[in-house]
Amino acid sequence: EQVAEARAELRRARAEHKAQGDGKSRSVLEKKRRLLEKLQEQLAQLSVQATDKEENKQVALGTSKLNYLDPRISIAWCKRFRVPVEKIYSKTQRERFAWALAMAGEDFEF
């Protein structure tokens, strides 16, 4: 809706610029053009976000991480690449996997 309004305003600004041809109408035309581009970019971003959200509904990443990945592997990876374990596991999960934190070093191999 806003994109359609911006297009209409851009058309009016173009017509006005053709009629007047002065610097003021040119700056108004440029502002309208930039506004339209900005709105189109926002629309594209929202579209991508909606697609990502829809596609990720099928995947439960937290559950998969808990049920299928050995925590020692994840912790070793974190230590090897200096990624804080807090970024991967929540406080509750870190407490649950304390044994893996103690066991897995940088050089852990499964």
C-alpha positions as CSV (number, residue, x, y, z in Angstrom):
1,E,0.0,0.0,0.0
2,Q,2.8,2.4,0.9
3,V,4.7,1.4,-2.1
4,A,1.7,2.2,-4.4
5,E,1.4,5.6,-2.7
6,A,5.1,6.3,-3.1
7,R,4.9,5.4,-6.8
8,A,1.9,7.7,-7.3
9,E,3.8,10.5,-5.5
10,L,6.8,9.9,-7.7
11,R,4.7,10.2,-10.8
12,R,3.3,13.5,-9.6
13,A,6.7,14.7,-8.7
14,R,8.0,13.8,-12.2
15,A,5.1,15.6,-13.9
16,E,5.7,18.6,-11.7
17,H,9.4,18.6,-12.5
18,K,8.7,18.4,-16.2
19,A,6.3,21.4,-15.9
20,Q,8.6,23.5,-13.7
21,G,12.1,22.2,-14.3
22,D,13.6,24.1,-11.3
23,G,16.0,22.8,-8.6
24,K,13.3,22.6,-6.0
25,S,11.2,20.2,-8.0
26,R,14.3,18.2,-8.8
27,S,15.1,17.7,-5.1
28,V,11.5,16.7,-4.4
29,L,11.7,14.2,-7.2
30,E,15.0,12.7,-5.8
31,K,13.4,12.5,-2.3
32,K,10.4,10.6,-3.7
33,R,12.7,8.3,-5.7
34,R,14.8,7.5,-2.6
35,L,11.6,6.9,-0.5
36,L,10.3,4.5,-3.1
37,E,13.6,2.6,-3.2
38,K,13.6,2.4,0.6
39,L,10.1,1.1,0.8
40,Q,10.8,-1.5,-1.9
41,E,13.9,-2.7,0.1
42,Q,11.8,-3.0,3.3
43,L,9.1,-4.9,1.4
44,A,11.8,-7.3,0.1
45,Q,13.2,-7.8,3.6
46,L,9.8,-8.5,5.1
47,S,9.2,-11.0,2.3
48,V,12.4,-12.8,3.1
49,Q,11.7,-12.8,6.8
50,A,8.2,-14.2,6.2
51,T,9.7,-17.0,4.0
52,D,12.3,-17.8,6.6
53,K,9.8,-17.9,9.4
54,E,7.5,-20.2,7.4
55,E,10.4,-22.6,6.4
56,N,11.7,-22.8,10.0
57,K,8.4,-23.8,11.5
58,Q,9.2,-27.4,10.6
59,V,12.6,-27.5,12.3
60,A,13.0,-27.6,16.1
61,L,16.7,-26.6,16.3
62,G,16.9,-26.7,20.1
63,T,15.4,-30.2,20.3
64,S,17.6,-31.6,17.6
65,K,20.7,-30.1,19.3
66,L,19.8,-31.8,22.6
67,N,18.7,-35.1,21.3
68,Y,21.0,-35.9,18.4
69,L,24.3,-34.1,19.0
70,D,26.8,-35.3,21.6
71,P,27.4,-32.2,23.8
72,R,31.1,-33.0,24.0
73,I,31.4,-32.4,20.2
74,S,29.7,-29.0,20.5
75,I,31.8,-28.0,23.5
76,A,35.0,-29.1,21.9
77,W,34.0,-27.0,18.8
78,C,33.3,-24.0,21.0
79,K,36.7,-24.3,22.7
80,R,38.6,-24.9,19.5
81,F,37.1,-21.8,17.8
82,R,36.9,-19.7,21.0
83,V,33.1,-19.4,20.8
84,P,31.6,-18.9,24.3
85,V,29.6,-22.0,25.3
86,E,26.9,-19.6,26.5
87,K,26.1,-18.8,22.8
88,I,25.3,-22.5,22.2
89,Y,23.8,-23.7,25.4
90,S,21.4,-22.0,27.8
91,K,22.2,-22.0,31.6
92,T,20.0,-25.0,32.2
93,Q,21.6,-26.9,29.4
94,R,25.1,-26.1,30.7
95,E,24.1,-27.4,34.1
96,R,22.7,-30.5,32.5
97,F,25.9,-31.1,30.4
98,A,28.4,-30.2,33.2
99,W,29.9,-33.6,32.7
100,A,30.6,-32.8,29.0
101,L,32.1,-29.4,29.9
102,A,34.5,-31.1,32.3
103,M,35.4,-33.9,29.9
104,A,35.7,-32.2,26.5
105,G,38.8,-30.3,25.7
106,E,39.9,-28.5,22.5
107,D,41.4,-31.6,21.1
108,F,38.4,-33.9,21.8
109,E,37.5,-36.3,18.9
110,F,34.5,-38.5,18.8
